[in-house]
Amino acid sequence: MINVVHISTFHREGGAAIAALRLNHALAKLGVKSDMLVHQSDKEEEGVTPFAQTNLEKKWRWLHFVGERLAYLPHEKDKTVRFAFSPALIGTDISQHPLIQTADIIHLHWFNFGFLSLNGMKKLFELNKPIVWTLHDMWAFTGGCHYSRGCERFTTHCSDCPYLSDPGKYDLSFSQFEFKRKLYGTTPLTFITPSKWLGQLVQTSMLSQSKRCEVIPNCIDTSQFIPLDKRQVRIQLGLPDTQKYLLFSGANTADPRKGFRFLKEAIQQIKRRDLSLLIFGKGSQEDFHDLDLPVHFLGKISSVATMVQAYNAADLIVVPSLEDNLPNTIMEGMSCGTPTVGFNTGGISDMIDHLQNGYLATSRSAKDLALGIEAVLEGNVTGIMGQNARKKVVENYAENQIAGQHLNLYQTLL
């Protein structure tokens, strides 16, 4: 039996953690000895082990996060990029943890914010065990940014970083890039990218282009995320059934990468009187007070059942991200039979088949985003787009299929 340990900073917080957790569950169902080692967890779950367990260890974990952020603060260009760059100077040595020591495969996911530092990575790599690394953003092959926002310095050698307050030839991005270059050169490292877009970027970076890279999507339990009766769900959520609902996962409306301003402009161009916006996630009702349509704010949803209700209550999902890997929101919504409108960028292009299960709008075009919303509302009157959306997920992202692809990869490495 293959023994795999997945490394993730978070247990259930954020898209990368959710994707890692779903893979962990899916592999266990196939009979793989699969465990997930996280920095800290507030909820016990079989197959998930927090590194910090005692109150003292949890305080140290918090100090690591604070220290990692403080290490970046003198270099920070402004507060809008505060969490967009990780220096990875402070972290935890997990190389002697029992799950690491007994693992046949070490599978890295998203481990920033004080869990693994660059030196912590080096200690893991020195164990000479096969390392698989699923990339949930670009950090693995840049000098520190999670998304480059159009900068292409990572293709040759990071320096003069636009995220830094004092960019220069030998700045923080240069030193991190150089550390990774030396580390990767001697390590049996295999990258996995959930999207074709990210896989193509891996091949362009001087850090990663010589390494093996497989495109394997994230997975989802299609028996949990299922289509429900839309009218009944709306009654249960207290939503008027006379409206058309656009669903937006309101993570961080201030993050330019999430593209909220384009959704806002698109809404202003749509003249329908029966349109409402349905929102769940971080944020508050006040973030959406100036939109010229009714807003129903569901808050942060932790229950899968409630999340499935929210997806089923919507007529379509809008994802106006400018850079994104393989958004869980789209996969979850499509599995529930809800089509998506998003920009033709990143991994979104892998998921949406234009005018079949949604609409791919021209990137940064609020006008085309508005046209897409109208097109899906009209094109899905019979429910055909929703049926196609569900079919796309079942055929491409079901957990048994994706777990099988990972298991095949592990076996080749052993």
Stockholm file with secondary structure:
# STOCKHOLM 1.0

chainA/1-414         MINVVHISTFHREGGAAIAALRLNHALAKLGVKSDMLVHQSDKEEEGVTPFAQTNLEKKWRWLHFVGERLAYLPHEKDKTVRFAFSPALIGTDISQHPLIQTADIIHLHWFNFGFLSLNGMKKLFELNKPIVWTLHDMWAFTGGCHYSRGCERFTTHCSDCPYLSDPGKYDLSFSQFEFKRKLYGTTPLTFITPSKWLGQLVQTSMLSQSKRCEVIPNCIDTSQFIPLDKRQVRIQLGLPDTQKYLLFSGANTADPRKGFRFLKEAIQQIKRRDLSLLIFGKGSQEDFHDLDLPVHFLGKISSVATMVQAYNAADLIVVPSLEDNLPNTIMEGMSCGTPTVGFNTGGISDMIDHLQNGYLATSRSAKDLALGIEAVLEGNVTGIMGQNARKKVVENYAENQIAGQHLNLYQTLL
#=GR chainA/1-414 SS CCEEEEEESCSSSSHHHHHHHHHHHHHHHTTCEEEEEESCCSSCBTTEEESCCSHHHHHHHHHHHHHHHHHHGGGBSCGGGTTTBCCCCSCCCCTTSHHHHHCSEEEECCCTTTTCCHHHHHHHHTTCCCEEEECSSSGGGSSSBSSCTTCCGGGTCCCSCTTBSSCCTTSHHHHHHHHHHHHHHTSCEEEEESSHHHHHHHHHSTTTTTSEEEECCCCBCTTTSCCCCHHHHHHHHTCCTTSEEEEEECSCTTCGGGCHHHHHHHHHHCCCSSEEEEEESSSCGGGGTTCSSCEEECCCCCCHHHHHHHHHHCSEEEECCSSCSSCHHHHHHHHTTCCEEEESCTTHHHHCCBTTTEEEECTTCHHHHHHHHHHHHHHTTTSHHHHHHHHHHHHHTBHHHHHHHHHHHHHHHC
#=GC SS_cons         CCEEEEEESCSSSSHHHHHHHHHHHHHHHTTCEEEEEESCCSSCBTTEEESCCSHHHHHHHHHHHHHHHHHHGGGBSCGGGTTTBCCCCSCCCCTTSHHHHHCSEEEECCCTTTTCCHHHHHHHHTTCCCEEEECSSSGGGSSSBSSCTTCCGGGTCCCSCTTBSSCCTTSHHHHHHHHHHHHHHTSCEEEEESSHHHHHHHHHSTTTTTSEEEECCCCBCTTTSCCCCHHHHHHHHTCCTTSEEEEEECSCTTCGGGCHHHHHHHHHHCCCSSEEEEEESSSCGGGGTTCSSCEEECCCCCCHHHHHHHHHHCSEEEECCSSCSSCHHHHHHHHTTCCEEEESCTTHHHHCCBTTTEEEECTTCHHHHHHHHHHHHHHTTTSHHHHHHHHHHHHHTBHHHHHHHHHHHHHHHC
//
